[in-house]
Amino acid sequence: MEKKNIDWANLGFGYIQTDYRFVSNYKNGAWEEGALTENADVVINECAGVLQYAQTIFEGMKAYTTADGRIVTFRPDLNGERMEQSAVRLEMPVFPKEKFVDAALKTIKANEAYVPPYGSGATLYVRPFMFGSDSVIGVKPSEEYQFRIFTTPVGPYFKGGVKPLTIRVCDFDRAAPRGTGHIKAGLNYAMSLHAIVDAHKQGYDENMYLDAGTRTKVEETGGANFLFVTKDGIVVTPKSDSILPSITRRSLVQVAREYLGLEAQEREVYLDELKDFAECGLCGTAAVISPIGKVVDHGREICFSSGMTEMGPITKKLYETLTGIQMGTIKAPKGWVVEVK
């Protein structure tokens, strides 16, 4: 298929409407088959459950063009599993993982003219989401839902190269113990907006949220998990029941162990031990790893020896290996890379 006439090299990280999206409705206790449509508009009643009580969940994925010209996506089964878990927590009907993956592949295939070429630095972002669509005035779950997937081509997360971030220890809490921090619900992101706007006003790139119970342990930012590297080369990621189980983070841990031969630990990480780490980064779908150069804890600066000018050496190896797997230049573990046919 001929590609769209888009300046791929200068794409930003924003929304560009593509030709098709997938839609399926849940009514009378069952999901309909669903289909692709060219209509990008969502029409709902003013009293819809999503508008009144924020009953909505979503996922974030990407499709890539590999070095040998194939269009692929990365571990979509895990996105489907996570969306199932999110639905259960918010009393929404589960859209089965198998149907989720099939719908995602169909949507990518229908919009393959928007999948950026290999080497452009751009990708096709894929956004599955679900929301309560019928009228709800009492506080209760909706009875009808809509599941949708849209796509949009996006540019590289870093414009002008990778520059380590400066983040602050946040005074706001992201998620309560036994709350909803472990699911990908819109409400979690809404509550983070004030904190991130305030951080930007204060000159910081992001927030470091601590556990709400003791405020002594590192959790995550508003939209990414943390990854640390000790001075003796051990990869460490925070473990908590109230952080999102990032697919990128789980993949990086496996890459560290199986591709780079590094020790990788998933454990509680205390704020007091940050000074003992050599490297720090944020990991997620958008950029794979965003390096952090400095954390500011109420005036106290915690600087990582990897510095503020470039990505640390182990973080860089992790980044290059995982992106190589995604782009087809490094052999992937079974099931990680799914071709769109």
Buried (B, 14 or more C-beta within 10 A) or exposed (E): EEBBEBEBEEBEBEEBEBBBBBBBBBEEEEBEEBEBEEEEEEEBEEEBBBBBBBBBBBBBBBBBBBEEEBBBBBBBBBBBBBBBBBBEBBEBBBBEBEBBBBBBBBBBBBBBBBBBEBEBBBBBBBBBBBBBBBBBEEEEBBBBBBBBBBBBBBBBBBEEEBBBBBBBBBEBBBBEEEBBBBBBBBBBEEBBEEBBEBBEEEEBBBBBBBBBEEEEBBBBBBBBBBBBBBEEBBBBBBEBEBBBBBBBBBBBBEBBEEBBEBEBBBEBBBBEBBEEBBBBBBBBBBBBBBBBBBBBBEEEEBBBEBBBEBBBEBBBBBBBBBBBBBBBBBEBEEEBBBEBE
